[in-house]
Amino acid sequence: MKRIIFAAILSVWFGVPLNAAETPNIVILYADDMGFGDLGANNPDSKIPTPHLDRLAREGLRLTDGHSSSGICTPSRYALLTGRYHWRKFHGIVQAFGPPVIDQEELTLPEILKEKGYRTACIGKWHLGWNWDEIIREDAEVKRNGGNRVIRPEAFDWSKPISGGPTSHGFDEYFGDDVPNFPPYAWFQDDHVLGQPSVMLTKTPKTPEGSWSARPGPAVKDWDFWEVVPKLADEAVDWISRQKGKPEPFFLYVPFNSPHSPIVPTKEFIGTSQAGPFGDFVHMTDAMAGKVLEALRENGFEDNTLVIFTADNGAEKYAYERVKKFGHWSSAPFRGVKRDLYEGGHHVPFVVKWPGKIKPGSTSDALISQVDLMGTIAAIIDYQLPEDSAHDSFNQLPVWTSLEASPRETIVHNTATKAYAIRDGSWLLVDAQSGSHNRIPKWFDEERGYQKDDQPGELYDLSKDPAQKSNLYRSNPDLVQQLKQKLKSIQASGQVR
């Protein structure tokens, strides 16, 4: 109720739509399972061509100490869109046919932009849940497969709208496939599933790398997994072209579902990297991002658009095998992969470009989290965030435009329910037995010089040890206790903007 009243006051103060010439358009390009070292601009030893994103980095600011909220996708997306650490509310992903994780009363990034006169669209992977029970027939048989609900196509009334998705949380338009490896395997338009999912997908062809990861469930006939990423890029390009000549600024959120499994590069990209099928899929993701960036140029938006590129978490565990086969380490120069508390789980590519405001070719090692996008964009559009929203979001605008020091000294890292880490300055405390949630191949640890130890936690000085090889936990007991206490304080009370 408090947020609704505040929004009503804002509509009186700032109800007149802003002119696009006065306020920047905003585009967020969000990769899925892309490691810090997969981006050529970050890693001179990368075996993957990323020319379009490298150009974005040359034209903007490369943030070398940028983090997602989690080592997995749903929590990171929640934090980006709400300005709130996911672990204050939940930890895991939304499973197949799961409910929304964003409550109706929670303020979101697209909502604050809409209140300031922006047109808003989400094109891509949502993975934040829907109110599926609104279209499931009362007599439907629902089975369980772990946390996923397995439901047959005929159990749904596909003609009905579904709430809880992007258009329930501030987006004027949505087009996407929700989650690439979850049912229903179909296109979504706003609050409807397009077409008629009529077949039950239970088997998939062999994927060229890793696991297919597809959950069983309804699919439209002849659903083409290889079509998805190119289709999303084409839809984003089309949406941008339709904004030409309109007076209002726009916000476009493009959460690609690549290079997440299934790893399905199209024919023109097969063999174009030196890092196998995953590398080809990253190259393809770069090309799709390039299409969106070119659409901004062709339609005259480039000079007045803030572009943000980042990723929801690090690369999947198949990254270990790529080291052996191709000599490419997706998390370079860090340790760990997706799901991990180690840097490789959440230390992600982070590039921002804003012509005339951000110095081209600049680099900053300022500490930043995707949870800060809400506070930063609010500052850009002169929006006063209510005290009961975006609790953990810091305004990073002075970092972006003037390369000042970060207002953020601390980040709390989390993926699993009981395992946390806290970053404070250059120090990282893993408040768990291990920073890994994955089985690490023995050969990898031996090759990289990682030693097994019996310490109850892990402490690293990242300024001297970015690869996290030297565990200083026992040799710094006072610092360990200080960081543990700071972690508890943040968990209990939250950050102060």
WOFEN-V254208 format. One record per helix or strand. SS is the DSSP state (@ for helix, = for strand). FROM is the first residue (numbers start at 1). TO is the last residue. If there is no record, write none. Layout:
BEGIN
SS,FROM,TO  SS,FROM,TO
END
This chain:
BEGIN
@,2,13  =,19,19  =,25,31  @,36,38  @,51,59  =,61,63  =,66,67  @,73,82  @,86,88  @,109,115  =,119,125  @,132,134  =,136,136  =,142,145  =,148,151  @,153,155  =,156,156  @,166,168  =,173,178  =,185,185  =,188,189  =,192,193  =,199,201  =,217,219  @,225,241  =,248,248  =,250,255  @,267,269  @,276,298  @,302,304  =,305,311  @,319,326  @,343,345  =,347,347  =,350,353  =,362,364  =,368,369  @,370,380  @,397,402  =,410,414  =,420,424  =,427,431  @,442,448  =,458,461  @,474,493
END
